């Protein structure tokens, strides 16, 4: 048993239920990882360069890590987080690591602590707790390992037993790194995902210039509504040629709309000219979710909707450091009324898959599970972001299963840019699902043979099936 990892972590306390959970976990712990949605950098796999140092691998890119430290008074500059203006930040990896290690106690009880301890133990063979005292021991061990070729991105992909991993690129991304991967002859499967927020959201920085760039990239007349829609179809086709099976939409709300063509043309002319009111921006985003769903009916791409985050909540942090710096905050989200216009258009279309995520847990049993339990196109994504935790996963299964069942969910996806944490995140999800199944068996709600059939589906099969991988 690892000094950092209890072999029975996250399993039920009751001995008989724990034994069954352990047996079910034995069926899935070594299954390949399907990572159908995430934000790792495709350049890592294309260039296969060594990671620079422990801080750049574990601290600097991970907003789960630096937001906690910032909440306790550690400046982002002192953690090496790049400034938007290119201003000076800490560049000494060891100094960054010491600040992280001195404050490692802040992560007690959080999912980050579980993921990090798993990474330290399983990937780097460290068996003492990270602290100010062990900071240099950790840094030296990790830095030494990162010098080895078997710690380069492609080798880690294979070591992690990843079968396929999806990255996420904006509509204007040239996808050069994906072409490099394909041309390299490497057997790892890295696919892209179409994320068009920058050319769909009128409140996105540079929206109007982005729409012009979309036209230049596709050869479509994006000054017109029809040309704008055709440009999306062109880009979606390019993304499919680079392995994409899914789109992703990170809107502030789940609002959808079903306007007439003349109304769409008038609204598009308004947002393209700018400036635009908040109401018109929201209406345009809402209409575009419906348009993206129509296109998914046409081309078969799975549609993911990630709503409900007030992004960049701190204006000073956004101005100083840019997007995705730990200040995206969950908010209440309506689904039943919000999705109805889109579902009236495509909700019964055969073959369409729309995966719904939420940052509002109150919606699981009240709205999301009943919707997914009725509409054949809807599936429930796993707990996401702030709820990607052992407790969040338990609550999800408890709230959603009795109405939506297991087969209207899509397994697990890690949705991370922290590459080294991927095995840890899947390990947590597999342990929690096996525990939930064991509890159903012990409660007489499920047979042992059914649990043994479900466990691999939750760990592997449902994600592969839902994302058409």
C-alpha positions in Angstrom: 0.0 0.0 0.0 1.3 3.4 -0.9 2.0 5.8 1.9 0.0 8.5 0.0 -2.8 6.3 -1.4 -5.0 4.0 0.6 -5.9 1.1 -1.6 -9.5 1.2 -0.5 -9.9 5.0 -0.9 -13.4 6.2 -1.7 -14.9 2.8 -1.2 -17.9 2.3 1.2 -17.1 1.9 4.9 -19.4 -1.1 5.3 -17.0 -4.1 5.0 -19.3 -6.3 2.8 -20.2 -3.4 0.5 -16.5 -2.4 0.3 -15.5 -5.9 -0.6 -18.0 -5.9 -3.5 -16.9 -2.5 -4.7 -13.3 -3.7 -4.6 -14.3 -6.7 -6.8 -16.1 -4.5 -9.3 -13.2 -2.1 -9.4 -11.0 -5.0 -10.3 -13.0 -5.4 -13.5 -12.3 -1.9 -14.6 -9.2 -0.5 -13.1 -7.0 -1.5 -16.0 -9.4 -0.7 -18.8 -8.1 1.8 -21.4 -9.0 5.4 -20.8 -11.4 7.1 -23.2 -10.9 10.8 -22.8 -13.6 12.3 -25.1 -13.5 15.9 -23.9 -10.6 17.9 -22.6 -8.2 20.7 -23.0 -4.7 19.3 -23.2 -2.5 21.0 -25.7 -2.2 19.2 -29.0 1.3 20.7 -29.4 2.4 18.3 -26.6 1.6 15.3 -28.8 2.7 16.8 -32.0 6.2 18.0 -30.8 6.6 15.4 -28.1 9.0 17.7 -26.2 10.0 17.3 -22.6 7.9 19.1 -20.0 10.0 22.1 -18.8 10.0 21.5 -15.1 7.7 20.3 -12.3 6.1 23.7 -11.8 5.2 24.0 -15.5 3.8 20.5 -15.5 1.7 20.7 -12.3 1.2 24.2 -11.0 1.3 26.9 -13.7 -1.3 25.4 -16.1 -3.8 24.1 -13.5 -6.5 26.7 -12.4 -7.7 24.2 -9.8 -4.3 24.6 -8.2 -3.6 28.3 -8.5 -7.1 29.5 -7.7 -6.9 27.8 -4.2 -3.5 29.3 -3.6 -4.7 32.7 -4.7 -7.7 32.5 -2.4 -5.2 32.3 0.5 -3.1 35.3 -0.6 -0.5 33.8 -3.0 -0.2 36.1 -6.0 -0.6 34.6 -9.4 2.6 36.3 -10.6 4.4 34.4 -7.9 3.1 31.2 -9.3 4.4 31.9 -12.8 0.9 32.5 -14.3 1.5 34.6 -17.5 0.2 38.1 -17.5 -1.8 39.3 -20.4 0.5 42.3 -21.0 3.6 40.1 -20.9 4.7 41.7 -17.6 7.2 40.0 -15.3 6.1 36.9 -13.4 8.1 34.3 -11.4 10.2 32.2 -13.8 12.1 30.1 -11.3 10.4 26.7 -11.3 11.8 25.7 -7.9 10.6 29.0 -6.3 7.1 28.4 -7.7 7.2 24.8 -6.4 8.3 25.9 -2.9 5.3 28.3 -2.7 3.0 25.4 -3.8 4.6 22.9 -1.3 4.5 25.3 1.6 0.7 25.7 1.0 -0.1 22.1 0.1 -2.2 21.7 3.3 -4.7 24.0 1.7 -5.8 21.2 -0.6 -6.9 18.8 2.2 -10.3 17.4 1.5 -10.4 18.6 -2.1 -10.4 16.5 -5.3 -7.1 18.2 -6.3 -5.4 16.6 -3.3 -6.5 13.1 -4.4 -5.4 13.7 -8.0 -2.1 15.2 -7.0 -1.2 12.5 -4.5 -2.1 9.9 -7.1 0.1 11.6 -9.6 3.0 11.9 -7.1 2.8 8.3 -6.1 1.9 6.4 -9.3 3.8 8.5 -11.8 6.8 9.7 -9.8 7.1 7.1 -7.0 7.0 9.6 -4.2 5.8 8.2 -0.9 6.1 11.1 1.6 3.6 13.9 1.8 4.4 17.1 0.0 5.3 19.9 2.4 7.8 22.7 2.8 10.2 20.0 4.2 9.9 17.7 1.3 9.6 20.4 -1.5 13.1 19.9 -2.8 12.9 16.1 -2.6 9.8 16.3 -4.8 11.1 18.9 -7.2 14.4 17.0 -7.8 12.6 13.6 -8.3 10.1 15.0 -10.7 12.6 17.1 -12.6 14.9 14.1 -12.9 12.1 11.9 -14.3 11.0 14.6 -16.7 14.5 14.3 -18.3 13.7 10.7 -19.4 12.2 10.0 -22.8 9.5 7.8 -21.1 8.1 11.0 -19.5 7.6 12.8 -22.8 3.9 13.3 -23.8 3.6 10.4 -26.2 5.2 8.0 -23.8 2.9 9.2 -21.0 -0.1 8.8 -23.2 0.8 5.2 -23.7 1.7 4.7 -20.1 -1.6 6.1 -19.0 -3.3 3.5 -21.3 -5.2 6.2 -23.2 -7.1 4.8 -26.2 -8.2 8.1 -27.5 -8.1 11.7 -26.3 -10.0 14.7 -27.6 -8.6 18.2 -27.4 -10.7 21.3 -27.9 -10.0 24.0 -30.5 -11.7 27.2 -31.5 -13.4 27.6 -34.9 -10.4 29.7 -36.2 -7.7 27.3 -35.1 -5.6 26.1 -38.1 -5.3 22.6 -36.6 -1.6 22.5 -37.5 -0.7 20.3 -34.5 -3.3 17.7 -35.4 -1.9 17.5 -38.9 1.6 17.1 -37.4 0.3 14.2 -35.2 -1.4 12.5 -38.2 1.7 12.9 -40.4 4.1 11.6 -37.7 3.2 8.0 -37.9 2.6 7.8 -34.1 -0.2 5.4 -33.3 -1.8 7.5 -30.5 -5.2 8.8 -31.3 -5.7 12.5 -30.7 -8.8 14.1 -32.1 -10.1 17.6 -32.0 -13.4 19.1 -31.0 -15.2 22.1 -32.6 -15.6 25.0 -30.1 -17.1 27.9 -32.0 -17.8 30.3 -29.0 -15.5 33.0 -30.4 -17.6 33.4 -33.6 -21.0 32.7 -31.9 -20.9 34.8 -28.8 -21.3 38.6 -29.6 -19.8 39.4 -26.2 -16.6 37.4 -26.9 -13.6 39.7 -27.3 -13.0 40.4 -30.9 -16.3 38.8 -32.0 -16.8 40.9 -35.2 -13.2 40.5 -36.3 -13.5 36.8 -35.6 -16.5 36.5 -37.9 -14.6 38.3 -40.7 -11.7 35.9 -40.1 -14.1 33.0 -40.3 -15.1 34.2 -43.7 -11.6 34.6 -44.9 -10.7 31.2 -43.6 -13.6 29.4 -45.3 -14.1 31.6 -48.4 -17.7 32.2 -47.3 -19.5 35.5 -47.2 -19.9 35.9 -43.5 -21.4 39.4 -43.9 -24.7 37.5 -44.7 -26.6 35.1 -42.5 -26.6 32.3 -45.1 -22.8 32.7 -45.7 -22.2 32.8 -42.0 -24.0 29.5 -41.5 -22.2 28.0 -44.5 -18.8 29.0 -43.0 -19.7 26.9 -39.9 -20.5 23.9 -42.1 -17.2 24.3 -43.9 -15.2 24.5 -40.6 -17.1 21.6 -39.1 -16.1 19.5 -42.1 -12.5 20.4 -41.6 -12.6 19.5 -38.0 -14.2 16.1 -38.9 -11.4 15.5 -41.3 -9.0 16.0 -38.3 -10.9 13.4 -36.2 -13.5 15.4 -34.5 -16.7 13.6 -33.6 -18.1 16.3 -31.3 -18.7 20.0 -30.9 -18.7 22.0 -27.6 -20.5 25.1 -26.6 -19.7 27.0 -23.4 -22.5 29.5 -23.2 -23.5 31.5 -20.1 -27.0 29.9 -20.2 -28.7 26.9 -21.8 -31.1 29.3 -23.7 -32.1 28.2 -27.2 -34.4 30.0 -29.7 -36.3 29.1 -32.9 -36.5 32.3 -34.9 -37.8 32.7 -38.5 -35.2 33.2 -41.2 -36.0 36.9 -41.5 -35.7 37.3 -37.8 -32.3 35.5 -37.9 -31.1 37.7 -40.7 -32.1 40.9 -38.9 -30.5 39.7 -35.6 -27.3 38.7 -37.4 -27.0 42.1 -39.1 -27.4 43.7 -35.7 -24.8 41.7 -33.9 -22.4 41.9 -36.8 -22.6 45.7 -36.8 -22.3 46.1 -33.0 -22.4 47.3 -30.3 -25.1 44.9 -29.2 -27.3 44.7 -26.1 -27.0 41.9 -23.6 -30.5 40.7 -24.6 -29.6 40.6 -28.3 -26.3 38.8 -27.5 -28.1 36.2 -25.5 -30.8 35.7 -28.2 -28.1 35.3 -30.9 -26.3 32.6 -28.8 -29.6 30.9 -28.2 -30.4 30.8 -31.9 -27.0 29.5 -32.7 -27.4 26.6 -30.3 -30.4 25.6 -32.4 -28.5 26.1 -35.6 -25.6 24.0 -34.3 -28.1 21.2 -33.4 -29.5 21.3 -36.9 -26.0 21.0 -38.3 -25.3 18.0 -36.0 -28.4 16.4 -37.5 -26.8 16.9 -40.9 -23.2 15.8 -40.2 -23.6 13.5 -37.2 -21.4 15.3 -34.8 -22.2 14.9 -31.1 -23.2 18.2 -29.5 -22.0 19.2 -26.0 -23.5 22.1 -24.1 -21.5 23.4 -21.1 -23.7 26.2 -19.7 -24.0 28.1 -16.4 -20.6 29.6 -15.7 -20.1 33.3 -15.0 -16.8 33.4 -16.7 -14.0 35.9 -15.7 -16.0 37.1 -12.7 -13.1 39.2 -11.4 -12.6 42.1 -13.9 -9.1 43.0 -12.5 -7.9 39.4 -12.8 -9.3 39.2 -16.4 -7.6 42.4 -17.3 -4.3 41.4 -15.8 -4.2 37.7 -16.8 -6.9 37.0 -19.4 -9.3 34.1 -19.5 -9.4 30.9 -17.6 -7.6 32.1 -14.5 -9.8 30.5 -11.7 -12.5 33.2 -11.6 -15.3 31.3 -13.4 -18.2 30.9 -11.0 -21.3 28.6 -11.2 -24.7 30.2 -11.4 -28.3 28.9 -11.5 -29.3 27.5 -14.8 -32.7 26.7 -16.3 -33.0 23.8 -18.7 -36.7 22.9 -19.2 -37.7 26.2 -20.6 -34.3 27.1 -22.1 -34.0 24.0 -24.2 -37.6 23.7 -25.4 -37.2 25.8 -28.6 -34.3 23.7 -29.8 -36.0 20.4 -28.7 -39.1 21.5 -30.6 -36.9 21.6 -33.8 -34.6 18.6 -33.3 -35.5 16.8 -30.1 -36.9 13.7 -31.8 -34.4 13.5 -34.6 -33.0 9.9 -34.9 -29.3 9.7 -34.5 -28.8 13.1 -32.8 -26.9 13.2 -29.5 -26.8 16.2 -27.3 -24.8 15.9 -24.1 -25.9 18.2 -21.3 -23.6 19.4 -18.5 -24.4 21.6 -15.5 -22.8 23.6 -12.8 -26.2 23.8 -11.0 -26.6 20.5 -9.2 -30.2 21.4 -8.2 -31.1 20.8 -11.8 -30.2 17.1 -11.9 -33.3 15.5 -10.4 -35.6 18.4 -11.1 -34.8 19.0 -14.8 -31.9 17.2 -16.4 -32.7 13.6 -15.5 -36.4 13.9 -16.5 -35.4 15.6 -19.8 -32.8 12.9 -20.6 -35.2 10.2 -19.5 -37.7 11.3 -22.2 -35.9 12.9 -25.2 -34.0 10.3 -27.1 -31.4 12.8 -28.3 -30.4 14.0 -24.8 -27.7 12.4 -22.6 -26.3 13.6 -19.2 -22.7 14.5 -19.1 -20.8 13.5 -15.9 -20.2 15.9 -13.0 -18.2 18.8 -14.4 -15.6 21.3 -13.1 -16.6 22.3 -9.6 -18.4 18.9 -9.1 -15.7 16.7 -10.7 -15.1 15.2 -7.2 -15.9 12.0 -5.3 -18.8 13.7 -3.5 -20.1 15.3 -6.7 -20.1 12.0 -8.5 -22.0 10.3 -5.7 -24.6 13.1 -5.7 -24.9 12.8 -9.5 -25.6 9.1 -9.5 -28.1 9.4 -6.6 -30.0 12.3 -8.2 -30.1 11.2 -11.8 -30.1 7.4 -11.9 -33.7 6.8 -10.6 -35.1 8.9 -13.4 -32.6 8.8 -16.3 -31.0 5.4 -15.6 -27.4 4.5 -16.5 -27.9 4.3 -20.2 -28.9 8.0 -20.6 -25.5 9.0 -19.2 -22.2 9.0 -21.0 -19.6 7.6 -18.6 -16.8 9.8 -17.5 -14.7 12.5 -19.2 -11.9 14.3 -17.4 -12.3 17.7 -19.1 -8.8 18.8 -18.0 -5.7 20.6 -19.2 -3.7 19.0 -16.4 -2.3 16.1 -18.4 -0.6 14.3 -15.5 -3.9 14.1 -13.6 -5.9 12.2 -16.2 -5.3 8.7 -14.8 -6.1 10.0 -11.3 -9.4 11.5 -12.4 -10.5 8.3 -14.1 -9.4 6.3 -11.1 -11.7 8.4 -8.9 -14.7 8.1 -11.2 -14.3 4.3 -11.5 -14.0 3.9 -7.7 -17.2 6.0 -7.1 -19.2 4.2 -9.8 -18.2 0.8 -8.5 -19.1 1.9 -5.0 -22.5 3.1 -6.2 -23.1 -0.2 -8.0 -22.1 -2.2 -4.9 -24.5 -0.2 -2.7 -27.4 -1.0 -5.2 -26.5 -4.7 -5.0 -26.3 -4.8 -1.3 -29.6 -2.9 -1.1 -31.3 -5.5 -3.3 -31.8 -3.1 -6.2 -29.4 -4.7 -8.6 -28.0 -8.2 -9.2 -24.2 -8.8 -8.9 -24.1 -10.0 -12.5 -25.8 -6.7 -13.6 -23.3 -4.7 -11.6 -20.4 -6.6 -13.3 -21.9 -5.8 -16.7 -22.5 -2.1 -15.8 -19.1 -1.3 -14.3 -17.1 -1.6 -17.6 -19.8 0.4 -19.4 -19.6 3.3 -16.9 -15.8 3.2 -17.0 -15.3 2.8 -20.7 -18.1 1.7 -23.0 -20.7 4.5 -22.6 -18.2 7.2 -23.4 -16.9 5.4 -26.4 -20.4 4.8 -27.7 -21.8 8.3 -26.9 -18.9 10.2 -28.5 -18.8 7.8 -31.5 -15.2 6.9 -30.9 
